[in-house]
Amino acid sequence: MHNFFGDDIQFKTIDQIGDPLVKLNKNIDWEIFRTPIETNIHKDRSKGGRPPYDAILMFKIVTLHQLYGLSDLSTQFEINNRHNFMRFLGLNQDIAPDCNTIWVFKEALKKTTLIVHCLICSIKY
């Protein structure tokens, strides 16, 4: 729910306290992960279904999941509940992925060497 004055007041307060997610977004070029993720995680679209969520969005969600030690369901809840999570992910009033979608993406990452590749890329920067 948005207040009459918008989210600016909440974000200003969060920024004054020191939001580590702002620093994370500032210091990591998330786009370096796009090609490895999109290349290695294939989804069969022949049966139709909704378009996949953005690869970087999902990778950032897994980052939050690990960083804060959340379950898949808690990750879904916190994304919808916390202003700084929404801002970190670049979501406004967009619908966030549900816990099943988060789990499927995490499992797809586990089945590849993609995690190791992404970690190595992030260490280089």
C-alpha angles and dihedrals in degrees: 000000000000123000126228093264096045128236095302093098093052093046092048090053092045091049092050090053091047119258109214090201091064089054091048092052091046095050102040124068096214093187091073086072097052100083097045091048096045092044096049103037110065122183121197105237096174091101093051122233133148120320113265121260116257112283094230092049090054093045091051089050090054087049090055090045091056098036094055098032094238131163117237091258092046090049090054091048095047093048089056094040107042123071093205092053090052092049092046090053094043093240122145112172092332120133110258121220115270124240093265092054090049091050093049092051092048091050091050089052091050092054092060135054085242095111091059091047092050092048091051091049092050092049090055090062 
